[in-house]
Amino acid sequence: MSKENTSIHDFNLNLICEYYSNLERQGPGSPEITLKALSFIDNLSKESRIVDIGCGTGGQTMVLGQHTEGHITGIDLFPTFIELFNQNASQLNLQDRVKGIVGSMDDLHFKDEELDLIWSEGAIYNIGFERGLKEWRRFLKTGRFIAVSEASWFTEERPTEIEEFWKDAYPGIDTIPNKLAQMQKAGYVPLASFILPENCWTEHFYAPQVTAQETFLKRHAGNATAEGFIGNQRYEEQLYNKYKAYYGYVFYIGKKI
Ligand code: SAH
């Protein structure tokens, strides 16, 4: 990549980071759904070690923190998200048990068999579902849990427009039975899987973006990159409304064997 391209890339990332910093969530989900996924996990105690990978500003991590007793580490690539994460933890008085650190999901520094629960909502796609499940497995104690949400197809066949969109955005998207088989092959018993309801997209993800987009466009008036980014966000929302029968997010909960 040329120097010029690198700086454009960085600028894009800064913009994207700024945009998402103003939102409570950086992906589809809801507190209810975080708790539903958590309900499949047993034997957590004050001693439990939990990690939330690709935690963003910690919307779901704070819910976990309020409903578990153990220590939670949130990890995200973006320092701005981690700053907001730690502010959120302090505001909820969770700072002694819930801590955000900057790091990358492909370079984690935990000991083997150290963790009781690996959590990751709408983020494992950054490393790939299969790769993430395989690489993170060694950090978990045997018999302990992983819970991730991931874009998945609901049908065997899809209209070309949405197929092409996902082929470009995330070729790792697959059907639920295929994802479950990948989880099994990676060394986990699939304990549960369920589709995130539509309100995780509409009410909790897209609705808060309406105001965030207006503010963002005002702040970056005339900036073609910023306008292009918002155009893309709106296009993705339109695609969701048009094709939601064919894809969505699915929570997958597995137990290390
Ligand atoms: N879990 C949050 C955020 C999901 S968005 C939520 O559901 O709201 C995906 C997150 O993954 C972003 O916060 C992004 O910064 C983070 N991310 C992207 N690549 C990463 C990497 N290599 N390591 C750690 N985090 C990463």
Residues whose N, C-alpha, C, O or C-beta is under 5 A from the ligand:
A	BS01	SAH	R25 Q26 G27 P28 G29 G54 C55 G56 G59 I75 D76 L77 F78 G103 S104 M105 D106 E121 G122 A123 N126
